[in-house]
Amino acid sequence: MTFIFRKYPSHPWLNEWTLEPRGCGAAFHEKNAGLFFQTLEIVGRVAPNLENPAWCLQIPVPQNSRTNMLFNGFCAYLERRKNIFAAEVIVPEAGVLWGRYAGIPDPVLATECETDTADGLQWLEHDDSPAMLAVRNGHFCLITKARIRDDAARLALSYLERDIEEELLKEYEHRSGAFSLFELMAHHDSLAAISAECMMRALRPAEGVIPMAWSQSPETEAPALNANELHPLALAWSHIDIHTAEELMLCTLKTQASSGAIPVHLSPHGAHSVLEAPKPLLAKTAEAVWRVRRNPDFLSAIIPLLRRHLQWLLHHFDPKRRGMHCWQNSSEIPTPEIYETDLSTVDLTVLLLTEIDALNHLREQSAPYADYPSYFPEEREALEHNLVDQFWNDEESAFTNAFVRGVATKVEGIPSLTPLLWKPLSNMYRSAIMERLKESGSLPGGVDVLSWHKSSLENQGFPLHQQLLVLDALKVADPHGTLVSDFSRITLQGFVEWHSLSLEEHKALRIAPTIAAFIINVQATHQYRYHAKGGITGYLFKLFRKMRTDRFDLFVVLVTLFTVFAVHTIYSLLHQPPPLNLLQAQMNSAYSSKDATETLKNCQNIIKHYPDEASMANLLAGNILLMQGDPATASALLTKVRATHPDSPGPMISLGLALQQQGRFKEAEENYAEFCYLFDEIFPELVSEINQYRYLAKERFRSPPKWTEIYRYQLMHEL
């Protein structure tokens, strides 16, 4: 007997674990739950999914067997010397339990009711749950869907004539994508495997008004699709089965009305409302899903749907077209406890801004839409302006400004972290947020990334959607740092502890699909950060786990490796440049303190060691050299900045000044003219000053009077 699921992570036996078939519809699921099965406390015992079952099936596997818990079956294996004890069981359809076994006695129905046994068939007639058990040559089939004995026997025998190994292999293939998440660490892999099973159980086929495969939400009494759950679910499925992730994404987008509105809660056979908007995450989710295999058909299908929805979304949050987007109800905002009527916070601005950027990036990658003009340029410009000019608090160096019906107020907590989601965010703002995180070790709102953990699923001290925003923000802002690693490690360890405690105390488990998806996403982040990113370290880690090495073996290996590479490592460290984040922090700090010498020193180090990340260093160094009377060197640096950031206003003006002071009047005037043309309506006061510089350049004056005062504008110090 081939152990099909032997390589799949084991999981302790669960009590009251429901076994149901794959692809079961929501309406059928709701009306015919009695045709499913549930496990009992003793390993190998299964009963009908009823409140007071009249019987149970006993599959007498050893109680210390290694078990795999599947949403549609289970496996139990035990090898002792040359003896093999095993059972593999699946539910191919409602009311059918089909399996095979080796080394153990035949399965039997245990009941106080009268049964009729003959020719390998055991029949139990019952009003609520009749049962027919057929056993033959190490295979069995239990039928509960047929109330007539002959029909039940005919169906059971037809299953015994089929090849169950082929069906088991198909089930194994359905889970093959999850293997990339496993680390060969028993507790972590067990949790990841059971989370994947919970996600698979929630999948439903197209039904009613829902056009494609979808995931049923446990948050509503009636079966429904929750659009706000798509973000964690689609990301998690992209690690397991990209086809499912794409289908979930398309399904949600196709539920939109002709206006582009997408209902947050959609029941396949019920009414729905579009007064509440889903959280602005769909375009970012679609981009992340598309990146996995870059499917052009998927891309072409989602772009028009995303565009129409985003158009509706922008109008929904700014119905009067005032240029300031506001939350419309408390269900939409990630932090509902701070909601007020017409509340405008930085997180809404950032989420909408990143949605537009994600949609435009997808458009650029799609052949049919690549030549189209950018979507929503005016709205994007207004959002970017509001982000920096309205929500940034200079006194606190944080995005804590907010507005209630146009009146300024202050909002702290998770919203002030969300600007990290926007990749083009200026280094000055990004560094201010990251420095505060690294110094305090706490997230906005006081959540400590080094000590917080989820002790129970009822612990709402740090809600799931907020954790997802934090994880996404840290991935963008700290791609090579430690905060993502710390957050994923501590979060995952908290779930592992909760999982172990639940098994120890209750021998049962209830995980919602969104929680399961979050666990998968954190596991993927943790696995990638620690083991998959480095080929050598990842290989060694998995090799040690597979060989079951103990701590002494590992210590010997580490000492040997240290002895071999010590000299080389020390030499490399002595000649290794400081980390980029450190140099950038020192550069920004010195520049803010007007310490020209220290600023130039750090700028030069960044330019030398990190040329691909040197744009900001070139700008700040160019500004200082211009102030110090070295326009030639300044213009060389500023020219590089303009090459990489041609539309950035600050470098345009600084380069114009550097060229003018060298007597290169025509080139200077061209820079000034470009600035005035692009930013005439955005910065009218500044354009008026630059027009004076243009006039002086035409008259061949090298130095405009009081030209250093132009640096009072913040944009002169930004990209």
C-alpha positions as CSV (number, residue, x, y, z in Angstrom):
1,M,0.0,0.0,0.0
2,T,1.4,3.4,-1.1
3,F,1.1,6.1,1.6
4,I,-0.2,8.9,-0.6
5,F,-0.1,11.7,2.1
6,R,3.0,10.5,3.9
7,K,5.0,13.6,2.7
8,Y,2.1,16.0,3.6
9,P,2.5,17.6,7.0
10,S,0.7,15.6,9.8
11,H,-1.8,17.1,12.1
12,P,-3.1,15.7,15.4
13,W,-6.5,14.1,15.3
14,L,-9.4,16.6,15.7
15,N,-12.7,16.1,17.4
16,E,-15.8,17.3,15.6
17,W,-13.9,18.0,12.4
18,T,-16.4,18.1,9.6
19,L,-15.7,16.0,6.5
20,E,-17.4,17.3,3.3
21,P,-17.0,16.8,-0.4
22,R,-15.0,19.2,-2.7
23,G,-17.1,21.7,-4.7
24,C,-20.2,21.6,-2.5
25,G,-22.6,24.5,-3.3
26,A,-23.8,26.9,-0.6
27,A,-27.5,26.1,-0.8
28,F,-26.8,22.3,-0.7
29,H,-24.4,22.8,2.1
30,E,-27.0,24.7,4.1
31,K,-29.9,22.2,3.5
32,N,-28.0,18.9,3.5
33,A,-25.3,19.2,6.2
34,G,-26.6,15.9,7.6
35,L,-25.1,14.1,4.6
36,F,-21.6,15.2,5.7
37,F,-19.5,13.4,8.4
38,Q,-17.7,14.5,11.5
39,T,-14.9,12.9,13.5
40,L,-15.3,11.8,17.1
41,E,-12.7,12.1,19.9
42,I,-11.2,8.6,19.3
43,V,-8.9,8.4,16.4
44,G,-10.5,6.7,13.4
45,R,-14.1,7.1,14.5
46,V,-16.6,9.0,12.2
47,A,-20.3,9.8,12.7
48,P,-22.9,11.5,10.6
49,N,-22.9,15.3,10.9
50,L,-26.0,15.3,13.2
51,E,-26.6,16.6,16.7
52,N,-27.3,13.1,18.1
53,P,-26.0,10.5,15.7
54,A,-27.4,7.0,16.0
55,W,-24.2,5.3,14.9
56,C,-20.5,5.7,14.2
57,L,-18.1,4.1,11.9
58,Q,-15.1,2.5,13.6
59,I,-11.9,2.3,11.6
60,P,-9.6,0.6,14.1
61,V,-6.3,2.4,13.4
62,P,-3.8,2.6,16.3
63,Q,-4.4,5.6,18.5
64,N,-0.8,6.7,18.2
65,S,-1.0,6.9,14.4
66,R,0.5,9.8,12.4
67,T,-2.6,11.5,11.0
68,N,-3.4,13.9,8.2
69,M,-6.6,15.9,8.7
70,L,-8.2,16.9,5.3
71,F,-11.4,18.9,4.9
72,N,-12.7,16.0,2.8
73,G,-11.1,13.1,4.5
74,F,-8.2,11.9,6.7
75,C,-5.2,9.5,6.7
76,A,-3.7,7.6,9.5
77,Y,-0.3,5.8,9.3
78,L,1.9,3.8,11.7
79,E,5.0,1.8,10.8
80,R,6.3,-0.5,13.5
81,R,9.3,-2.7,12.5
82,K,8.0,-4.5,9.5
83,N,4.3,-4.0,10.2
84,I,2.3,-1.3,8.5
85,F,-1.1,0.0,9.9
86,A,-2.8,2.5,7.8
87,A,-6.1,4.0,6.6
88,E,-6.9,6.6,3.9
89,V,-10.4,8.0,3.7
90,I,-12.1,10.6,1.5
91,V,-15.6,12.0,0.9
92,P,-16.0,12.0,-2.9
93,E,-19.7,13.2,-2.7
94,A,-22.2,14.0,0.0
95,G,-23.4,10.9,1.8
96,V,-20.4,8.8,0.7
97,L,-17.3,7.9,2.8
98,W,-14.8,5.9,0.8
99,G,-11.5,4.4,2.0
100,R,-8.9,1.7,2.1
101,Y,-6.9,0.2,5.0
102,A,-4.0,-2.1,5.7
103,G,-2.8,-4.1,8.8
104,I,-6.0,-3.4,10.8
105,P,-9.3,-5.2,11.3
106,D,-12.3,-4.4,9.0
107,P,-14.2,-1.2,9.8
108,V,-17.6,-1.7,11.4
109,L,-20.7,0.3,12.3
110,A,-21.0,0.7,16.0
111,T,-24.6,1.3,17.1
112,E,-27.3,0.3,19.6
113,C,-29.8,-0.1,16.7
114,E,-30.4,-3.3,14.9
115,T,-28.3,-4.0,11.8
116,D,-28.5,-6.5,9.0
117,T,-25.1,-8.1,8.1
118,A,-24.6,-10.3,5.1
119,D,-22.0,-10.8,2.3
120,G,-19.7,-8.1,3.5
121,L,-22.6,-5.6,3.7
122,Q,-23.8,-4.0,6.9
123,W,-27.2,-2.2,6.7
124,L,-28.7,0.1,9.3
125,E,-32.2,1.4,8.7
126,H,-32.9,4.7,10.5
127,D,-35.2,7.6,10.0
128,D,-32.5,10.3,10.3
129,S,-29.4,8.6,9.1
130,P,-29.6,5.2,7.3
131,A,-26.2,3.6,6.6
132,M,-24.8,0.9,4.3
133,L,-21.2,-0.2,4.9
134,A,-19.6,-2.4,2.3
135,V,-16.2,-4.0,3.0
136,R,-14.1,-5.9,0.5
137,N,-10.3,-6.7,0.1
138,G,-9.0,-3.9,2.3
139,H,-11.4,-1.3,0.9
140,F,-14.7,0.0,2.3
141,C,-17.5,2.4,1.3
142,L,-20.1,3.9,3.6
143,I,-23.3,5.2,2.1
144,T,-25.7,7.5,4.0
145,K,-27.5,9.3,1.1
146,A,-29.7,6.4,0.0
147,R,-32.7,5.3,2.1
148,I,-33.4,2.1,0.1
149,R,-31.2,-0.8,0.9
150,D,-30.7,-2.0,-2.7
151,D,-29.8,1.5,-3.9
152,A,-27.3,2.0,-1.1
153,A,-25.7,-1.4,-1.8
154,R,-25.5,-0.8,-5.5
155,L,-23.8,2.6,-5.0
156,A,-21.4,1.2,-2.4
157,L,-20.3,-1.7,-4.6
158,S,-19.8,0.7,-7.5
159,Y,-17.3,2.6,-5.5
160,L,-15.4,-0.6,-4.4
161,E,-14.9,-1.4,-8.1
162,R,-13.2,2.0,-8.7
163,D,-9.5,2.9,-8.2
164,I,-9.3,4.9,-4.9
165,E,-5.6,5.5,-5.3
166,E,-6.3,7.6,-8.4
167,E,-8.7,9.8,-6.4
168,L,-6.3,10.1,-3.5
169,L,-3.5,11.2,-5.9
170,K,-5.8,13.9,-7.3
171,E,-6.5,15.2,-3.8
172,Y,-2.7,15.2,-3.2
173,E,-2.2,17.2,-6.4
174,H,-4.7,19.7,-5.3
175,R,-2.4,20.4,-2.3
176,S,0.9,20.3,-4.1
177,G,1.2,24.1,-4.3
178,A,1.2,24.4,-0.5
179,F,4.5,22.5,-0.3
180,S,6.5,25.7,-0.9
181,L,5.2,27.0,2.4
182,F,6.4,24.1,4.5
183,E,9.7,24.5,6.5
184,L,10.0,20.9,7.9
185,M,9.1,22.4,11.3
186,A,6.3,20.2,12.7
187,H,4.3,22.9,14.5
188,H,4.6,25.5,11.8
189,D,3.8,23.1,9.0
190,S,0.9,21.5,10.8
191,L,-0.7,24.9,11.3
192,A,-0.1,25.9,7.7
193,A,-1.6,22.6,6.4
194,I,-4.7,22.8,8.5
195,S,-5.1,26.5,7.5
196,A,-5.0,25.4,3.8
197,E,-7.7,22.8,4.5
198,C,-9.9,25.5,6.1
199,M,-9.5,27.7,3.1
200,M,-10.4,24.7,0.7
201,R,-13.5,23.9,2.8
202,A,-14.8,27.5,2.3
203,L,-14.7,27.3,-1.5
204,R,-18.0,27.2,-3.3
205,P,-18.8,26.8,-7.1
206,A,-20.7,29.4,-9.1
207,E,-24.2,29.7,-7.8
208,G,-27.1,32.1,-8.2
209,V,-25.9,35.7,-8.9
210,I,-22.3,34.7,-8.1
211,P,-20.7,33.9,-11.4
212,M,-17.5,32.0,-10.5
213,A,-15.9,30.1,-7.7
214,W,-16.0,32.0,-4.4
215,S,-15.2,31.7,-0.7
216,Q,-18.0,31.6,1.8
217,S,-17.7,34.0,4.7
218,P,-18.6,32.8,8.2
219,E,-19.5,36.3,9.3
220,T,-23.0,36.3,8.0
221,E,-25.9,34.0,8.9
222,A,-26.9,33.4,5.3
223,P,-24.2,32.1,2.9
224,A,-22.5,35.1,1.4
225,L,-19.4,36.4,-0.3
226,N,-17.5,39.1,1.6
227,A,-15.6,41.4,-0.8
228,N,-13.4,42.7,2.1
229,E,-12.1,39.1,2.7
230,L,-10.7,38.9,-0.9
231,H,-7.4,40.6,-0.1
232,P,-6.1,38.0,2.4
233,L,-7.8,35.1,0.6
234,A,-6.4,35.9,-2.9
235,L,-2.9,36.5,-1.6
236,A,-2.9,33.2,0.3
237,W,-4.3,31.3,-2.6
238,S,-1.6,32.7,-4.8
239,H,0.9,30.7,-2.7
240,I,-1.2,27.5,-3.0
241,D,-3.1,27.5,-6.3
242,I,-2.8,30.6,-8.5
243,H,-5.7,29.5,-10.7
244,T,-8.0,29.7,-7.6
245,A,-6.6,33.1,-6.7
246,E,-7.3,34.5,-10.1
247,E,-10.8,33.0,-10.1
248,L,-11.6,34.5,-6.7
249,M,-10.4,37.9,-7.9
250,L,-12.4,37.8,-11.2
251,C,-15.5,36.6,-9.3
252,T,-15.5,39.6,-7.0
253,L,-14.9,42.0,-9.8
254,K,-17.7,40.5,-11.9
255,T,-20.3,41.0,-9.1
256,Q,-20.1,44.8,-9.7
257,A,-23.1,46.8,-10.8
258,S,-23.1,48.7,-14.1
259,S,-22.0,51.8,-12.0
260,G,-18.9,49.9,-10.8
261,A,-20.2,49.4,-7.3
262,I,-19.3,46.1,-5.7
263,P,-21.5,44.8,-2.8
264,V,-19.5,44.0,0.3
265,H,-21.8,41.2,1.2
266,L,-23.4,39.2,-1.6
267,S,-25.6,36.2,-1.1
268,P,-26.0,33.9,-4.1
269,H,-29.8,33.9,-3.8
270,G,-30.6,37.1,-1.7
271,A,-30.8,40.8,-2.1
272,H,-27.7,43.0,-1.6
273,S,-26.8,46.7,-1.0
274,V,-24.1,48.8,-2.6
275,L,-24.3,51.7,-0.1
276,E,-21.1,50.5,1.6
277,A,-17.9,50.4,-0.4
278,P,-15.4,47.6,0.0
279,K,-12.0,48.6,1.3
280,P,-9.8,50.1,-1.4
281,L,-7.6,47.1,-1.9
282,L,-8.8,45.3,-5.0
283,A,-6.3,46.8,-7.5
284,K,-3.4,46.1,-5.2
285,T,-4.6,42.6,-4.6
286,A,-5.1,42.0,-8.4
287,E,-1.6,43.3,-9.1
288,A,-0.1,40.9,-6.5
289,V,-2.0,37.9,-7.9
290,W,-1.0,38.8,-11.5
291,R,2.7,39.0,-10.6
292,V,2.7,35.3,-9.7
293,R,2.5,34.0,-13.3
294,R,1.7,37.2,-15.3
295,N,-1.3,35.7,-17.1
296,P,-2.2,38.0,-20.0
297,D,-5.7,36.7,-20.2
298,F,-6.3,37.4,-16.6
299,L,-4.8,40.9,-17.0
300,S,-7.0,41.8,-20.0
301,A,-10.1,40.6,-18.1
302,I,-9.6,42.6,-14.9
303,I,-8.4,46.0,-16.2
304,P,-11.8,47.3,-17.4
305,L,-13.5,45.9,-14.3
306,L,-11.0,47.5,-12.0
307,R,-11.2,50.8,-13.8
308,R,-15.0,51.0,-13.6
309,H,-14.9,50.1,-9.9
310,L,-12.2,52.6,-9.1
311,Q,-14.1,55.3,-10.9
312,W,-17.1,54.5,-8.7
313,L,-14.9,54.3,-5.6
314,L,-13.4,57.8,-6.1
315,H,-16.9,59.3,-6.6
316,H,-18.2,57.4,-3.6
317,F,-15.6,58.8,-1.2
318,D,-15.8,62.3,-2.7
319,P,-19.4,62.7,-4.0
320,K,-19.3,66.5,-4.2
321,R,-16.0,66.6,-6.0
322,R,-14.3,68.8,-3.5
323,G,-10.9,67.1,-3.8
324,M,-11.0,65.7,-0.3
325,H,-12.0,62.1,0.1
326,C,-14.0,61.1,3.3
327,W,-15.1,57.9,4.8
328,Q,-18.9,57.4,4.3
329,N,-19.7,55.0,7.2
330,S,-18.0,53.2,10.0
331,S,-17.9,49.8,8.2
332,E,-15.5,51.1,5.6
333,I,-12.7,52.5,7.8
334,P,-10.0,50.1,9.0
335,T,-10.2,51.8,12.4
336,P,-14.0,52.1,13.0
337,E,-13.5,53.4,16.6
338,I,-12.4,56.8,15.3
339,Y,-15.2,57.2,12.7
340,E,-17.1,60.5,12.5
341,T,-19.3,61.9,9.7
342,D,-17.2,63.3,6.9
343,L,-14.0,62.1,8.4
344,S,-11.0,62.4,6.1
345,T,-7.8,60.5,7.2
346,V,-4.5,59.8,5.6
347,D,-5.2,56.0,5.2
348,L,-8.1,56.6,2.8
349,T,-5.9,58.9,0.7
350,V,-3.1,56.4,0.6
351,L,-5.3,53.5,-0.2
352,L,-7.0,55.3,-3.1
353,L,-3.6,56.6,-4.3
354,T,-2.1,53.1,-4.3
355,E,-5.2,51.7,-6.1
356,I,-4.7,54.2,-8.9
357,D,-1.0,53.4,-9.2
358,A,-1.6,49.6,-9.1
359,L,-4.3,49.9,-11.9
360,N,-2.0,52.0,-14.1
361,H,0.9,49.6,-13.6
362,L,-1.4,46.7,-14.7
363,R,-2.5,48.8,-17.7
364,E,1.2,49.4,-18.7
365,Q,1.8,45.7,-18.6
366,S,-1.2,44.8,-20.8
367,A,-0.7,44.8,-24.6
368,P,-4.3,45.9,-25.4
369,Y,-4.2,48.8,-22.9
370,A,-0.5,49.8,-22.8
371,D,-1.0,52.8,-25.2
372,Y,-4.0,54.2,-23.3
373,P,-3.4,57.4,-21.3
374,S,-3.0,57.0,-17.5
375,Y,-6.2,56.5,-15.6
376,F,-7.5,59.2,-13.2
377,P,-4.5,61.6,-13.5
378,E,-6.4,64.5,-11.9
379,E,-7.6,62.5,-9.0
380,R,-4.1,61.1,-8.4
381,E,-2.6,64.5,-8.4
382,A,-5.2,65.8,-5.9
383,L,-4.6,62.7,-3.6
384,E,-0.8,63.1,-3.8
385,H,-1.1,66.8,-2.9
386,N,-3.4,66.1,0.0
387,L,-1.1,63.4,1.3
388,V,1.8,65.7,1.8
389,D,0.2,69.1,2.2
390,Q,-2.8,68.2,4.3
391,F,-2.0,65.2,6.4
392,W,1.7,65.7,7.3
393,N,2.2,67.2,10.7
394,D,5.5,69.1,10.8
395,E,5.6,69.4,14.5
396,E,5.3,65.6,15.1
397,S,7.0,64.6,11.9
398,A,4.1,62.1,11.3
399,F,1.0,61.8,9.2
400,T,-1.4,62.5,12.1
401,N,-3.5,65.4,10.6
402,A,-7.1,64.6,9.9
403,F,-10.2,66.6,9.1
404,V,-13.8,66.3,10.3
405,R,-16.3,68.3,8.1
406,G,-13.3,70.4,7.0
407,V,-12.1,71.1,10.6
408,A,-8.5,70.0,11.4
409,T,-8.0,67.4,14.1
410,K,-5.5,64.7,14.9
411,V,-5.6,61.0,14.5
412,E,-2.9,58.6,15.7
413,G,-2.5,54.9,15.4
414,I,-2.5,52.6,12.4
415,P,-3.6,55.3,9.8
416,S,-0.3,57.2,10.3
417,L,1.6,54.1,9.2
418,T,-0.3,53.5,6.0
419,P,1.7,56.1,3.9
420,L,4.5,53.4,3.8
421,L,2.2,51.5,1.4
422,W,2.9,54.2,-1.3
423,K,6.2,53.3,-3.0
424,P,6.9,56.9,-4.3
425,L,6.7,58.4,-0.8
426,S,9.5,60.8,-0.2
427,N,12.5,59.4,1.7
428,M,12.2,62.1,4.2
429,Y,8.7,61.0,5.3
430,R,9.5,57.3,5.0
431,S,12.6,57.7,7.1
432,A,10.7,59.6,9.8
433,I,8.1,56.8,10.1
434,M,10.7,54.0,10.0
435,E,13.0,55.5,12.5
436,R,10.2,55.9,15.0
437,L,9.3,52.2,14.5
438,K,12.8,51.0,14.9
439,E,13.6,53.1,17.9
440,S,10.4,52.2,19.8
441,G,9.8,48.7,18.5
442,S,6.1,49.7,18.6
443,L,3.6,50.2,15.9
444,P,1.4,53.4,15.9
445,G,-1.2,52.9,18.6
446,G,1.3,51.2,21.0
447,V,1.3,47.6,19.6
448,D,4.8,46.2,20.3
449,V,6.0,44.1,17.4
450,L,8.4,42.3,19.6
451,S,6.0,41.2,22.3
452,W,2.4,41.1,20.8
453,H,0.9,37.8,20.0
454,K,-2.6,36.4,19.4
455,S,-3.4,34.4,22.5
456,S,-6.8,33.5,21.1
457,L,-8.9,34.0,18.0
458,E,-11.2,36.2,20.1
459,N,-8.4,38.6,20.9
460,Q,-9.3,41.7,18.9
461,G,-6.6,44.0,20.4
462,F,-5.0,44.1,17.0
463,P,-7.7,43.3,14.3
464,L,-6.9,41.2,11.3
465,H,-7.4,43.8,8.7
466,Q,-5.0,46.2,10.6
467,Q,-2.4,43.4,10.8
468,L,-2.6,42.9,7.0
469,L,-2.1,46.7,6.4
470,V,0.9,46.7,8.7
471,L,2.4,43.6,7.1
472,D,1.9,45.1,3.6
473,A,3.3,48.4,4.6
474,L,6.4,46.9,6.2
475,K,7.0,44.8,3.1
476,V,7.1,47.9,0.9
477,A,9.0,50.2,3.3
478,D,11.5,47.7,4.8
479,P,12.3,45.1,2.1
480,H,15.7,44.3,3.5
481,G,15.2,45.2,7.2
482,T,14.3,43.4,10.4
483,L,10.8,44.8,11.1
484,V,9.1,42.5,8.6
485,S,11.0,39.5,10.0
486,D,10.2,40.4,13.6
487,F,6.5,41.0,12.9
488,S,6.1,37.8,10.9
489,R,8.0,35.7,13.4
490,I,6.2,37.0,16.5
491,T,2.8,36.8,14.8
492,L,3.3,33.3,13.5
493,Q,4.7,32.1,16.9
494,G,1.5,33.5,18.6
495,F,-0.7,31.5,16.2
496,V,1.4,28.4,16.8
497,E,1.0,28.8,20.6
498,W,-2.7,29.3,20.2
499,H,-3.0,26.2,17.9
500,S,-1.1,24.0,20.3
501,L,-3.2,25.2,23.3
502,S,-6.5,24.5,21.4
503,L,-5.4,21.0,20.6
504,E,-4.3,20.3,24.1
505,E,-7.4,21.7,25.9
506,H,-10.2,20.9,23.4
507,K,-8.8,18.5,20.7
508,A,-10.9,20.7,18.3
509,L,-10.2,23.6,16.0
510,R,-12.2,26.3,14.4
511,I,-10.4,28.6,12.0
512,A,-12.2,31.1,9.8
513,P,-11.0,31.2,6.2
514,T,-9.6,34.8,6.6
515,I,-7.7,33.8,9.7
516,A,-6.4,30.8,7.8
517,A,-5.4,33.0,4.9
518,F,-3.6,35.4,7.2
519,I,-1.6,32.5,8.7
520,I,-0.7,31.3,5.2
521,N,0.5,34.8,4.2
522,V,2.5,35.2,7.4
523,Q,4.0,31.7,7.0
524,A,5.0,32.6,3.4
525,T,6.6,35.9,4.5
526,H,8.4,34.1,7.4
527,Q,9.5,31.2,5.2
528,Y,10.8,33.5,2.4
529,R,12.6,35.8,4.8
530,Y,14.4,33.1,6.8
531,H,15.0,30.2,4.5
532,A,14.0,30.6,0.8
533,K,15.7,33.9,0.1
534,G,19.2,32.6,0.6
535,G,19.9,29.5,-1.4
536,I,22.7,28.1,0.8
537,T,21.0,28.9,4.2
538,G,17.7,27.6,3.0
539,Y,19.2,24.4,1.8
540,L,21.1,23.9,5.0
541,F,18.1,24.7,7.2
542,K,15.9,22.2,5.4
543,L,18.7,19.6,5.3
544,F,19.2,19.7,9.0
545,R,15.5,19.4,9.6
546,K,15.1,16.5,7.3
547,M,18.1,14.6,8.9
548,R,16.6,15.3,12.4
549,T,19.9,16.6,13.7
550,D,20.0,17.5,17.3
551,R,21.5,20.7,18.8
552,F,24.9,19.2,19.4
553,D,25.1,18.1,15.7
554,L,24.1,21.6,14.7
555,F,26.7,23.1,17.1
556,V,29.5,21.0,15.6
557,V,28.5,22.0,12.1
558,L,28.3,25.7,13.0
559,V,31.7,25.6,14.7
560,T,33.3,24.0,11.7
561,L,31.7,26.5,9.3
562,F,32.8,29.3,11.6
563,T,36.4,28.0,11.6
564,V,36.5,27.8,7.8
565,F,35.0,31.1,7.0
566,A,36.0,33.3,10.0
567,V,38.9,35.0,8.4
568,H,37.0,35.7,5.2
569,T,34.0,37.0,7.1
570,I,36.0,39.3,9.3
571,Y,37.8,40.7,6.3
572,S,34.5,41.3,4.5
573,L,33.0,43.0,7.4
574,L,35.9,45.4,7.8
575,H,35.5,46.4,4.2
576,Q,31.8,46.3,4.0
577,P,30.0,49.7,3.5
578,P,27.5,50.8,6.2
579,P,23.9,49.7,5.5
580,L,21.9,52.0,3.2
581,N,19.2,52.7,5.7
582,L,21.8,53.9,8.2
583,L,23.5,56.2,5.7
584,Q,20.2,57.6,4.6
585,A,19.2,58.2,8.2
586,Q,22.5,60.0,9.0
587,M,22.3,62.0,5.8
588,N,18.7,63.2,6.5
589,S,19.6,64.0,10.1
590,A,22.6,66.0,9.1
591,Y,20.8,67.8,6.4
592,S,18.0,68.7,8.7
593,S,20.6,70.0,11.2
594,K,22.3,72.1,8.4
595,D,25.5,70.2,9.0
596,A,27.0,70.5,5.5
597,T,30.1,68.5,6.2
598,E,28.4,65.5,7.6
599,T,25.7,65.6,5.0
600,L,28.2,65.6,2.1
601,K,30.1,62.7,3.8
602,N,27.0,60.5,3.9
603,C,25.9,61.5,0.4
604,Q,29.2,60.6,-1.0
605,N,29.1,57.2,0.7
606,I,25.7,56.5,-0.7
607,I,26.7,57.6,-4.2
608,K,29.8,55.4,-4.0
609,H,28.4,52.2,-2.5
610,Y,24.7,52.4,-3.6
611,P,24.6,54.1,-7.0
612,D,21.2,52.8,-7.8
613,E,19.7,54.4,-4.7
614,A,21.7,57.7,-4.9
615,S,19.1,60.1,-6.3
616,M,18.2,61.7,-3.0
617,A,21.9,61.8,-2.1
618,N,22.7,63.6,-5.4
619,L,20.0,66.1,-4.8
620,L,21.0,67.0,-1.2
621,A,24.7,67.1,-2.1
622,G,23.9,69.3,-5.1
623,N,21.9,71.7,-3.0
624,I,24.8,72.0,-0.4
625,L,27.5,72.4,-3.0
626,L,25.4,75.1,-4.7
627,M,25.1,76.9,-1.4
628,Q,28.9,76.6,-0.9
629,G,29.7,78.2,-4.2
630,D,30.5,75.2,-6.3
631,P,27.9,75.3,-9.0
632,A,29.9,73.2,-11.5
633,T,30.0,70.1,-9.2
634,A,26.4,70.8,-8.1
635,S,25.2,70.9,-11.7
636,A,26.8,67.5,-12.5
637,L,25.0,65.9,-9.5
638,L,21.7,67.6,-10.3
639,T,21.9,66.5,-13.9
640,K,21.9,62.9,-12.7
641,V,18.9,63.5,-10.6
642,R,17.0,65.0,-13.5
643,A,17.8,62.0,-15.6
644,T,16.1,59.6,-13.2
645,H,13.4,62.0,-12.0
646,P,12.6,64.3,-15.0
647,D,9.3,65.5,-13.5
648,S,10.6,66.4,-10.0
649,P,10.2,70.2,-9.5
650,G,13.0,70.7,-6.9
651,P,15.9,69.4,-9.1
652,M,14.6,71.5,-12.1
653,I,15.0,74.7,-10.1
654,S,18.3,73.8,-8.4
655,L,19.9,72.7,-11.7
656,G,18.7,76.0,-13.3
657,L,20.4,78.0,-10.5
658,A,23.6,76.0,-10.9
659,L,23.7,76.5,-14.6
660,Q,22.9,80.2,-14.3
661,Q,25.7,80.7,-11.9
662,Q,28.1,79.1,-14.4
663,G,27.0,81.5,-17.1
664,R,25.1,78.7,-19.0
665,F,22.1,81.0,-19.4
666,K,20.3,79.2,-22.2
667,E,20.3,75.8,-20.4
668,A,19.3,77.5,-17.1
669,E,16.4,79.3,-18.8
670,E,15.2,76.0,-20.4
671,N,15.0,74.4,-16.9
672,Y,13.1,77.4,-15.5
673,A,10.7,77.3,-18.5
674,E,10.0,73.6,-18.1
675,F,9.1,74.2,-14.4
676,C,6.8,77.1,-15.1
677,Y,5.0,75.1,-17.8
678,L,4.4,72.0,-15.7
679,F,3.6,73.6,-12.4
680,D,1.9,77.0,-13.3
681,E,-1.4,76.0,-11.8
682,I,0.0,73.9,-8.9
683,F,2.6,76.4,-7.4
684,P,1.6,79.8,-8.8
685,E,3.5,81.8,-6.1
686,L,6.7,79.8,-6.8
687,V,6.3,80.0,-10.6
688,S,6.1,83.8,-10.2
689,E,9.6,83.8,-8.5
690,I,11.1,81.5,-11.1
691,N,9.8,83.7,-13.9
692,Q,12.0,86.4,-12.4
693,Y,15.0,84.1,-12.6
694,R,14.1,83.4,-16.2
695,Y,14.2,87.1,-17.0
696,L,17.5,87.6,-15.2
697,A,19.0,84.6,-17.1
698,K,17.9,86.1,-20.4
699,E,19.6,89.3,-19.4
700,R,22.7,87.2,-18.5
701,F,22.7,87.9,-14.8
702,R,24.6,85.1,-13.1
703,S,23.1,85.3,-9.6
704,P,19.5,86.2,-8.9
705,P,19.1,88.4,-5.7
706,K,18.4,86.4,-2.5
707,W,18.3,83.2,-4.5
708,T,19.0,81.1,-1.4
709,E,15.5,82.0,-0.1
710,I,14.0,79.6,-2.7
711,Y,15.1,76.8,-0.4
712,R,12.4,77.7,2.1
713,Y,10.1,75.6,-0.1
714,Q,9.9,71.9,1.0
715,L,9.8,70.7,-2.6
716,M,13.4,71.9,-3.1
717,H,14.5,69.1,-0.8
718,E,12.3,66.3,-2.2
719,L,12.1,64.1,-5.3
